[in-house]
Structures are given as structure tokens and as C-alpha cells.
Amino acid sequence: MKLKKRVKRAKTQLKKLELEQGKNFKLTKLYDCLYVKSTDGDVTAVFRKQVRGKRPYITLGKLTKNYCVEKALSDCWEYENSMLTHGFVDQEFTELQQRINSIETLNDLACEFFLHHDEINFPTGKEPLKELPALQKKYQQYAQSYIGETLVTCIDRKHIIRVMNKVYEKSPQSQCPLCSMYSVCEHCEDLDDYAALANSLLYVLTRVLELGVQYRIIKKNVAATIKAKDIGYKPHSNRRALVMLELATLVKRLEKSMESEPANVCAVYLLLLFGARKMELVKAKISEFRKEIIPLKGGLKLEEDMCWVQQTTKTGAIRAKFITPLMKKYLDRLVELNNGSEYLLPSRTSASKSPYISASTLNKFITRIASDLKFVVHELRHTTRTLLSNLEIPDDVGDSYITHSKKKYLHDALHLYPKRKDAAIDLSNLIETLIKRANESTES
């Protein structure tokens, strides 16, 4: 109630000041420790308060629709409390407030998000931030030019849908007369429908606007109420695993390509053996593959095993994965080929800005050697999980093996380790059997 009275008095005083002085007036007290000055109609709010012989001068920002008199008074109250309590105004808090006060458009908010994401205190339970550079690039390509200059306070569902429709226009289906946003013809059903890009863009817009809610610039995150399926996008739900005959065919093709493309072949085998996501292996450093101390027999015995101490890109889970002799064989081969890089799969071109291979490298390799099998690299992970089931590995062990276990086990690196070690050995034996069979059929 007090704040409302203060705001009313301050607004009345500001109108009076503008009537008397016009567009330009010098620094003048508006209410309590809130001062204002104006140049060519732009009214700037300033905090001034003498406490313990000190009188700081802090520019709060220009008074706009986003930064109103009420917000300026609220900031002054925060600064005043800090002065009375500590004898100074917290510089970090001041800088944060100034940044918040300068946010008007969605581009301003996105800039704050991408530049200061490490400082943002998102509510607990939120998933870790995904690939930041990739998300920033998607924002710049598909959102910045369309709704970037829109005032944050004016963003609603239609703005989000507009951006998503721009994504849809890039897809092959948008050029096909037989397709619509809600149905796809037989010719286009196997083509990329941009669902992944739409979901990724919706994700970053949701996180950016979530920051706006946290900063109290907006009251509601409109993107959080929208799902890709709401505007016609259908996420890929048809992920599959290779059946044994297909896997045997793939192994045969891999063995034929070992001499010409050893790095790609080793990478595919390792994805299959570890059950990892593609980017987890692509970005892996050699230092992640090391000896780990494993407690056995209730802690009465310790054993050293070669493991990949892997951190997942999706959940942040940490898992020490036992390295079998077959895995070590492919890892050693990659180390021989990496020219001293710290990465297991370093970039292969001098012009590359990334220290590791492109995300599309393995996809292109699979297309070259096994396009007829019609699978994507991520489906190797599903294949690994299916093979573990075929080997009668219990479900909880299988899920932990591919780091798909429950949240409470995310940071338990040795979760079900002995059982996972046995599973790794069984899986390696199966792949070795397929390799042996492929080589025998080639010789005959």
C-alpha cells in the first residue's frame, strides 16, 4: 500500500516537473532517494541517498514501459536497505539491476541469457542447459529477425507460433503440394520434418522467457505452454533398433571400410559397445579414459579397472564404464590416428573452428556405407539397449549401462558397476562373434 502511494506521488511530481521544465531538466528529486533528469524527453532515473557521510550516485535507467516509476522506486528501496545495512551498495547487485533495467526487447533478454547464463539461478529440478552455442545460433537464425525487436512485455503465443511456422517453411514438406502442416504424404514421410529444430528452438525461447519471469519483467512464460505438437510438429517417435540381420550387415560393411576409414569405423563400434549418445563420444577427451579404483566385496577389496568416466550431454549423469579388450582395441586405434590431440576424435580440417569432428561426420559415413539399412546414428544406442535385453541383462542394469537410469543415480559413477562390467563383456563377445562371422564370409 505504501509503495502505491509513493508511486502515485512520484508520478504526480514527474508530471508537474515536465509541465514546468519541458523536455529538458536537470537532476531533480522526485521522491525520497529517487531523482530524475531529462534530455530531449528521455527521463533517466537516478538513486541518491546520503548514509554515513556517503552519497552514491547510481543511474538506474531510462523510464520506459518496461522500466516504470514503480520499478525505479523498488530498486531505490533495495539500494537504500543495502546502504543502511552494509554502508555501501552491492556492486554485483547494482550491475544486475542496471542490466535488467535496460532490457526492453526479446533480443535484449536473449543477450542477457546467453551472456550471463552461468549467473542465472534457475529453479531446482530444471534440466542442465544444452549446447549453448548451438542454441544461440538457432535463436539468431530463426527468432532474432522475426520477433527479436518485439517488446518482451508484448510477447504472446502468436509470436512463438510465428517463429515455429518460419521453421516449418524450411522443411521439404512445405514445398510439397500433397503435404500440409498436419499431414505428410508418402513421398515426404521419411524426410526431415524439422521437428527436432522446432523443439530445439522452442526450448531456447522457453528458457529465455523463463529468465524474463525470474527478473520480473514479465509475469508469464507463454512459450512454456506451447508444445511442438500443438502447431503440427510430430517429434520422432519411430526410433528403432537394428535387428540381428541388419546388425550383421552393418558389421560386414564396417569391416570392409576399416582400411579406408578406420577412425569412423572405430567410432561406430564404440558407440555400439558403450551405448553412448553420438556427441558424448565425439566430444570425449582422451583423459576421460583412465584407470578407476573399484571397491569390491563390500569394500574389503579394491581393484583398478580401465574405464570411460563419461558425463552425459542430456542429463549430466556421470558413469564409469568398464573398457573391455575389444573397446580398448578401437580406443588405441583412435589414439594412434588423432595426431596428439586431447580429443579422441579431433577435427580433420585445419579450417575447422571446432577441436573435434563435426556432428554430421558419422551420419555421412553411415549414409555412405549403409544407406539401404535406413537408420540414424542415434539408433545405435537403441540397438545397444536391445542387445543387452537379448543377452538377458536385467532392465535396471541395461538402463544404467546406457546412462538412462533414474535421477537419484545420476551422479553415482559406479551404479551397478559389477553387473554393468559383466554386461560389457557379454556385449563385446557378441560383437566379436559378428565380426568373426563377417570376416569368415568375406574370405569364403
KAFEN-V114704 format. One line per field, one symbol per residue. ss: DSSP state (H for helix, E for strand, L for the rest). burial: b if it has 24 or more other ideal C-beta (glycine too) atoms within 12 Angstrom, else e. Layout:
# KAFEN-V114704
ss->???
burial->???
This chain:
# KAFEN-V114704
ss->LHHHHHHHHHHHHHHHHHHHHLLLEEEEEEELLEEEEEELLEEEEEEEEEELLEEEEEEEEELLLLLLHHHHHHHHHHHHHHHHHHLLLLHHHHHHHHHHHLLLEHHHHHHHHHHLHHHLLLLLLLLLLLLHHHHHHHHHHHLHHHHLLLEHHHLLHHHHHHHHHHHHHLLHHHHLLLLELLELLLLLLLLLLLHHHHHHHHHHHHHHHHHHHHLLLLLLLHHHHLLHHHHLLLLLLLLLLLLHHHHHHHHHHHHHHLLLLHHHHHHHHHHHHHLLLHHHHHLLEHHHEEEEEEEEHHHLEEEEEEEEEEELLLLLLEEEEELLHHHHHHHHHHHHHLLLLLELLELLLLLLLLLELLLLHHHHHHHHHHHHHLLLLLHHHHHHHHHHHHLLLLHHHHHHHLLLLLHHHLLLLLLLHHHHHHHHHHHHHHHHHHHHHHHHHHHL
burial->eeeeebbeebbebbeebeeeeeeebeebebbbbbbbbbeeeebbbbbbbeeeeeebebbbbbbbebbbbbbbbbbbbbbbebbeeeeebeeeebebbbbbbbbbbbbbbbbbbbeebeebeeeeeeeebbebeebbebbeebbbebbbebbbbebebebbbbbbbbbbeebebeeeeeeebeebeeeeeeeebbbebbbbbbbbbbbbbbbbbbbebbeebbbeebebeebbbbeeeeeebbeeeebbbbbbbbbebbeebbbbbbbbbbbbbbbbbbbbbbbbbbebbeebebeeeeeeeeeebbbbbbbbbebebbbbbbbbebbbbbbebbbebbeebebbbbbeeeeeebebbbbebbbebbeebbeebebbbbbbbbbbbbbbbebebeeebbbbbbbbbeeebeeebbbbbebbbebbbbbbebbbebbeebeeeeee
